[in-house]
């Protein structure tokens, strides 16, 4: 990848990050200094990690849900011909 293509990709990623609706990502790009950028990055990463953890817990609980199906047939109500 040439330097010009790399610059275009970086500009595209920056534009996407500035205009995305994901909360906090635009603040990472627009942060004035490195401290705020690191804090916003940690905040967004920790929220994403919590999301993955909660989804994993919910899905594993759903898959562990035990169920049984009971069917009953009343033979007396049938007529035999």
PAMARKOL-97958 format. One record per atom (N, C-alpha, C, CB): residue in one letter; atom name; x, y, z. Coordinates in steps of 0.05 Angstrom, whole numbers, plus 32768, in hexadecimal, padded with zeros to 4 digits. Last residue first. Glycine has a CB too. Layout:
BEGIN
<A; CA; <X; Y; Z>>
...
This chain:
BEGIN
<X; N; <7B14; 7C3E; 8116>>
<X; CA; <7B01; 7C33; 8102>>
<X; C; <7B0C; 7C1B; 80F6>>
<X; CB; <7AFC; 7C48; 80EC>>
<X; N; <7B15; 7C5D; 8154>>
<X; CA; <7B22; 7C4A; 8143>>
<X; C; <7B0E; 7C3E; 812F>>
<X; CB; <7B30; 7C33; 8153>>
<X; N; <7B1A; 7C9E; 816C>>
<X; CA; <7B08; 7C88; 8164>>
<X; C; <7B17; 7C76; 8150>>
<X; CB; <7AEE; 7C93; 8157>>
<X; N; <7B36; 7CBD; 81A5>>
<X; CA; <7B38; 7CB4; 8189>>
<X; C; <7B24; 7C9E; 8184>>
<X; CB; <7B55; 7CAB; 8182>>
<X; N; <7B35; 7CC6; 81DA>>
<X; CA; <7B24; 7CD7; 81C9>>
<X; C; <7B25; 7CCF; 81AC>>
<X; CB; <7B2D; 7CF4; 81CC>>
<X; N; <7B5A; 7CA5; 81F2>>
<X; CA; <7B3E; 7C9F; 81F6>>
<X; C; <7B2C; 7CAF; 81E3>>
<X; CB; <7B36; 7CA4; 8212>>
<X; N; <7B8C; 7CBB; 81ED>>
<X; CA; <7B85; 7CA5; 81DB>>
<X; C; <7B67; 7CA0; 81DC>>
<X; CB; <7B94; 7C8C; 81E2>>
<X; N; <7BA8; 7CF6; 81EE>>
<X; CA; <7B91; 7CE9; 81FB>>
<X; C; <7B87; 7CD4; 81E7>>
<X; CB; <7B7B; 7CFD; 8202>>
<X; N; <7BEA; 7D04; 81F8>>
<X; CA; <7BD6; 7CFD; 81E4>>
<X; C; <7BC0; 7CEE; 81F2>>
<X; CB; <7BE2; 7CED; 81CD>>
<X; N; <7C18; 7D35; 8206>>
<X; CA; <7C05; 7D22; 8211>>
<X; C; <7BF0; 7D1D; 81FC>>
<X; CB; <7BF8; 7D2C; 822C>>
<X; N; <7C5A; 7D4A; 820E>>
<X; CA; <7C43; 7D47; 81FC>>
<X; C; <7C31; 7D31; 8208>>
<X; CB; <7C4B; 7D3F; 81E0>>
<X; N; <7C86; 7D79; 8224>>
<X; CA; <7C75; 7D63; 822D>>
<X; C; <7C5E; 7D61; 821A>>
<X; CB; <7C6C; 7D66; 824A>>
<X; N; <7CC7; 7D8D; 8220>>
<X; CA; <7CAE; 7D8D; 8212>>
<X; C; <7C9E; 7D74; 821A>>
<X; CB; <7CB2; 7D8E; 81F3>>
<X; N; <7CF0; 7DB7; 8246>>
<X; CA; <7CE6; 7D9C; 8240>>
<X; C; <7CCB; 7D9F; 8232>>
<X; CB; <7CE5; 7D8A; 825A>>
<X; N; <7D2C; 7DDC; 824E>>
<X; CA; <7D10; 7DDA; 8248>>
<X; C; <7D08; 7DBD; 8243>>
<X; CB; <7D08; 7DED; 8231>>
<X; N; <7D5D; 7E06; 8269>>
<X; CA; <7D53; 7DEB; 8265>>
<X; C; <7D35; 7DEC; 8260>>
<X; CB; <7D59; 7DDA; 827E>>
<X; N; <7D8C; 7E32; 8251>>
<X; CA; <7D70; 7E30; 825A>>
<X; C; <7D65; 7E14; 8254>>
<X; CB; <7D5F; 7E46; 824D>>
<X; N; <7DBD; 7E3A; 823C>>
<X; CA; <7DBB; 7E27; 8252>>
<X; C; <7D9F; 7E23; 825B>>
<X; CB; <7DCC; 7E30; 8269>>
<X; N; <7DB5; 7E62; 8216>>
<X; CA; <7DBB; 7E47; 820C>>
<X; C; <7DBA; 7E32; 8222>>
<X; CB; <7DD6; 7E47; 8200>>
<X; N; <7DAC; 7E8D; 8239>>
<X; CA; <7D97; 7E85; 8226>>
<X; C; <7D9C; 7E68; 821C>>
<X; CB; <7D96; 7E98; 820E>>
<X; N; <7DDE; 7E92; 8251>>
<X; CA; <7DC6; 7E8B; 8261>>
<X; C; <7DB0; 7E82; 824F>>
<X; CB; <7DBD; 7EA4; 8271>>
<X; N; <7DFD; 7EA0; 8224>>
<X; CA; <7E02; 7E86; 8232>>
<X; C; <7DEB; 7E7E; 8244>>
<X; CB; <7E1C; 7E89; 8242>>
<X; N; <7DE6; 7ED1; 8217>>
<X; CA; <7DE4; 7EBB; 8204>>
<X; C; <7DE9; 7EA1; 8212>>
<X; CB; <7DF8; 7EC0; 81ED>>
<X; N; <7DF3; 7EEF; 8245>>
<X; CA; <7DD7; 7EEB; 823D>>
<X; C; <7DD4; 7ED4; 822A>>
<X; CB; <7DCC; 7F05; 8230>>
<X; N; <7E2C; 7EED; 8245>>
<X; CA; <7E1C; 7EE3; 825C>>
<X; C; <7DFF; 7EDD; 8254>>
<X; CB; <7E1C; 7EF7; 8273>>
<X; N; <7E37; 7F06; 8214>>
<X; CA; <7E40; 7EEB; 8219>>
<X; C; <7E30; 7EDF; 822F>>
<X; CB; <7E5E; 7EEA; 821F>>
<X; N; <7E22; 7F3A; 821E>>
<X; CA; <7E17; 7F29; 8208>>
<X; C; <7E1E; 7F0C; 820C>>
<X; CB; <7E21; 7F33; 81ED>>
<X; N; <7E46; 7F4A; 8247>>
<X; CA; <7E29; 7F46; 824C>>
<X; C; <7E1B; 7F36; 8237>>
<X; CB; <7E1C; 7F62; 824E>>
<X; N; <7E77; 7F4A; 822A>>
<X; CA; <7E73; 7F39; 8242>>
<X; C; <7E56; 7F34; 8248>>
<X; CB; <7E81; 7F47; 825B>>
<X; N; <7E6D; 7F71; 8203>>
<X; CA; <7E73; 7F55; 81FB>>
<X; C; <7E6F; 7F42; 8212>>
<X; CB; <7E90; 7F53; 81F1>>
<X; N; <7E65; 7F9E; 8224>>
<X; CA; <7E50; 7F95; 8212>>
<X; C; <7E54; 7F77; 820A>>
<X; CB; <7E4F; 7FA6; 81F9>>
<X; N; <7E97; 7FA2; 823C>>
<X; CA; <7E80; 7F9C; 824D>>
<X; C; <7E68; 7F92; 823C>>
<X; CB; <7E77; 7FB5; 825D>>
<X; N; <7EB5; 7FB0; 820F>>
<X; CA; <7EBB; 7F97; 821D>>
<X; C; <7EA3; 7F8F; 822F>>
<X; CB; <7ED5; 7F9A; 822E>>
<X; N; <7E9F; 7FE1; 8203>>
<X; CA; <7E9D; 7FCC; 81EF>>
<X; C; <7EA2; 7FB1; 81FD>>
<X; CB; <7EB0; 7FD0; 81D8>>
<X; N; <7EAF; 7FFD; 8231>>
<X; CA; <7E92; 7FFA; 822B>>
<X; C; <7E8E; 7FE3; 8217>>
<X; CB; <7E86; 8014; 8220>>
<X; N; <7EE6; 7FFC; 822A>>
<X; CA; <7EDA; 7FEE; 8241>>
<X; C; <7EBC; 7FEA; 823D>>
<X; CB; <7EE0; 7FFE; 825B>>
<X; N; <7EEC; 801A; 81FA>>
<X; CA; <7EF4; 7FFE; 81FB>>
<X; C; <7EE8; 7FEF; 8213>>
<X; CB; <7F13; 7FFC; 81FC>>
<X; N; <7ED9; 804C; 820B>>
<X; CA; <7ECB; 803E; 81F5>>
<X; C; <7ED2; 8020; 81F6>>
<X; CB; <7ED2; 804A; 81DA>>
<X; N; <7EFF; 8057; 8234>>
<X; CA; <7EE3; 8056; 8239>>
<X; C; <7ED4; 8046; 8224>>
<X; CB; <7ED8; 8073; 823B>>
<X; N; <7F30; 8056; 8218>>
<X; CA; <7F2B; 8043; 822E>>
<X; C; <7F0E; 8040; 8234>>
<X; CB; <7F3B; 804B; 8247>>
<X; N; <7F27; 8081; 81F6>>
<X; CA; <7F2C; 8067; 81EB>>
<X; C; <7F27; 8051; 8200>>
<X; CB; <7F49; 8065; 81E0>>
<X; N; <7F22; 80AB; 821A>>
<X; CA; <7F0B; 80A4; 820A>>
<X; C; <7F0E; 8088; 81FE>>
<X; CB; <7F07; 80B9; 81F4>>
<X; N; <7F57; 80AA; 822F>>
<X; CA; <7F40; 80A6; 8241>>
<X; C; <7F27; 809E; 8231>>
<X; CB; <7F3A; 80BF; 8251>>
<X; N; <7F75; 80B6; 8201>>
<X; CA; <7F79; 809C; 820F>>
<X; C; <7F61; 8096; 8221>>
<X; CB; <7F93; 809D; 821F>>
<X; N; <7F62; 80E9; 81F7>>
<X; CA; <7F5F; 80D4; 81E2>>
<X; C; <7F62; 80B9; 81EF>>
<X; CB; <7F74; 80D8; 81CC>>
<X; N; <7F72; 8105; 8224>>
<X; CA; <7F55; 8102; 821F>>
<X; C; <7F50; 80EB; 820A>>
<X; CB; <7F49; 811C; 8215>>
<X; N; <7FAA; 8101; 821B>>
<X; CA; <7F9D; 80F6; 8234>>
<X; C; <7F80; 80F1; 822F>>
<X; CB; <7FA2; 810A; 824B>>
<X; N; <7FB5; 811B; 81EB>>
<X; CA; <7FB8; 80FE; 81ED>>
<X; C; <7FAB; 80F2; 8205>>
<X; CB; <7FD5; 80F7; 81ED>>
<X; N; <7F84; 814E; 81DA>>
<X; CA; <7F9E; 8144; 81E2>>
<X; C; <7F9E; 8126; 81E6>>
<X; CB; <7FA7; 8152; 81FC>>
<X; N; <7F51; 8152; 81C0>>
<X; CA; <7F66; 8165; 81BC>>
<X; C; <7F82; 815B; 81C3>>
<X; CB; <7F61; 817E; 81CB>>
<X; N; <7F28; 8125; 819D>>
<X; CA; <7F35; 812C; 81B6>>
<X; C; <7F4E; 813E; 81B0>>
<X; CB; <7F3D; 8113; 81C6>>
<X; N; <7F11; 8111; 816F>>
<X; CA; <7F10; 812E; 8173>>
<X; C; <7F1E; 8137; 818D>>
<X; CB; <7EF4; 8137; 8173>>
<X; N; <7F16; 80D9; 8175>>
<X; CA; <7F23; 80E7; 815E>>
<X; C; <7F25; 8105; 8163>>
<X; CB; <7F14; 80E2; 8144>>
<X; N; <7EF7; 80D1; 81A3>>
<X; CA; <7F13; 80C7; 81A2>>
<X; C; <7F22; 80D6; 818C>>
<X; CB; <7F14; 80A9; 819C>>
<X; N; <7EC6; 80E4; 8194>>
<X; CA; <7ED5; 80F3; 81A8>>
<X; C; <7EF2; 80EA; 81AA>>
<X; CB; <7EC8; 80F0; 81C4>>
<X; N; <7EB4; 80BD; 8172>>
<X; CA; <7EBA; 80D7; 8167>>
<X; C; <7ECB; 80E8; 817A>>
<X; CB; <7EA1; 80E6; 815F>>
<X; N; <7EAA; 8095; 8198>>
<X; CA; <7EBF; 8091; 8183>>
<X; C; <7EC7; 80AC; 8177>>
<X; CB; <7EB6; 807E; 816D>>
<X; N; <7E7F; 80A3; 81B9>>
<X; CA; <7E9A; 80A4; 81C3>>
<X; C; <7EB0; 80A2; 81AE>>
<X; CB; <7E9E; 808F; 81D7>>
<X; N; <7E4D; 807C; 819A>>
<X; CA; <7E54; 8090; 81AF>>
<X; C; <7E71; 808D; 81B8>>
<X; CB; <7E41; 808D; 81C7>>
<X; N; <7E46; 8076; 8157>>
<X; CA; <7E4F; 8068; 816F>>
<X; C; <7E59; 807C; 8183>>
<X; CB; <7E66; 8052; 8168>>
<X; N; <7E3D; 8091; 8129>>
<X; CA; <7E2A; 8096; 813F>>
<X; C; <7E31; 8086; 8158>>
<X; CB; <7E0E; 808E; 8135>>
<X; N; <7E74; 80B3; 8108>>
<X; CA; <7E65; 809B; 8110>>
<X; C; <7E52; 80A1; 8127>>
<X; CB; <7E78; 8084; 8118>>
<X; N; <7E95; 80DD; 80FA>>
<X; CA; <7E79; 80DF; 80F4>>
<X; C; <7E68; 80C7; 80FC>>
<X; CB; <7E75; 80E3; 80D7>>
<X; N; <7EC9; 80D1; 8109>>
<X; CA; <7EBE; 80EB; 8111>>
<X; C; <7EA0; 80EC; 810E>>
<X; CB; <7ECB; 8101; 8101>>
<X; N; <7ED1; 809F; 80F0>>
<X; CA; <7ED2; 80A1; 810E>>
<X; C; <7EC5; 80BB; 8118>>
<X; CB; <7EEE; 809E; 8118>>
<X; N; <7ED1; 80AF; 80BA>>
<X; CA; <7EBD; 809C; 80C4>>
<X; C; <7EBB; 809E; 80E3>>
<X; CB; <7EC3; 807F; 80BC>>
<X; N; <7EFE; 80CF; 80B9>>
<X; CA; <7EE4; 80DB; 80B2>>
<X; C; <7ECE; 80C9; 80BD>>
<X; CB; <7EE1; 80DE; 8094>>
<X; N; <7F25; 80A8; 80C6>>
<X; CA; <7F21; 80BF; 80D7>>
<X; C; <7F06; 80CC; 80D2>>
<X; CB; <7F37; 80D4; 80D3>>
<X; N; <7F20; 8086; 809A>>
<X; CA; <7F1B; 807C; 80B5>>
<X; C; <7F16; 8093; 80C8>>
<X; CB; <7F33; 806B; 80BE>>
<X; N; <7F30; 80AA; 8070>>
<X; CA; <7F15; 809D; 8070>>
<X; C; <7F0E; 8093; 808C>>
<X; CB; <7F15; 8086; 805C>>
<X; N; <7F64; 80B6; 807F>>
<X; CA; <7F51; 80CB; 807E>>
<X; C; <7F34; 80C0; 807E>>
<X; CB; <7F55; 80DC; 8065>>
<X; N; <7F7B; 8082; 807A>>
<X; CA; <7F7A; 8090; 8094>>
<X; C; <7F66; 80A6; 8095>>
<X; CB; <7F96; 809B; 809B>>
<X; N; <7F75; 807B; 8043>>
<X; CA; <7F67; 8069; 8056>>
<X; C; <7F66; 8076; 8071>>
<X; CB; <7F77; 804E; 8058>>
<X; N; <7F96; 80A4; 8030>>
<X; CA; <7F79; 80A4; 8029>>
<X; C; <7F69; 8092; 803C>>
<X; CB; <7F75; 809A; 800C>>
<X; N; <7FC7; 8093; 8044>>
<X; CA; <7FBC; 80AD; 804C>>
<X; C; <7F9E; 80AE; 8047>>
<X; CB; <7FCA; 80C4; 803E>>
<X; N; <7FCD; 8064; 8027>>
<X; CA; <7FCC; 8063; 8044>>
<X; C; <7FC0; 807C; 804F>>
<X; CB; <7FE8; 805F; 804F>>
<X; N; <7FD1; 8079; 7FF3>>
<X; CA; <7FBB; 8068; 7FFA>>
<X; C; <7FB7; 8066; 8018>>
<X; CB; <7FBE; 804B; 7FEE>>
<X; N; <8002; 8094; 7FF9>>
<X; CA; <7FEA; 80A3; 7FF2>>
<X; C; <7FD1; 8093; 7FF9>>
<X; CB; <7FEA; 80A9; 7FD4>>
<X; N; <8026; 806B; 8004>>
<X; CA; <8022; 8080; 8018>>
<X; C; <8008; 808F; 8013>>
<X; CB; <803A; 8093; 801A>>
<X; N; <800C; 802B; 7FEE>>
<X; CA; <801D; 8043; 7FEB>>
<X; C; <8015; 8057; 8001>>
<X; CB; <801A; 8050; 7FD0>>
<X; N; <8011; 7FE9; 8000>>
<X; CA; <8000; 8000; 8000>>
<X; C; <8012; 8019; 8000>>
<X; CB; <7FED; 8000; 8018>>
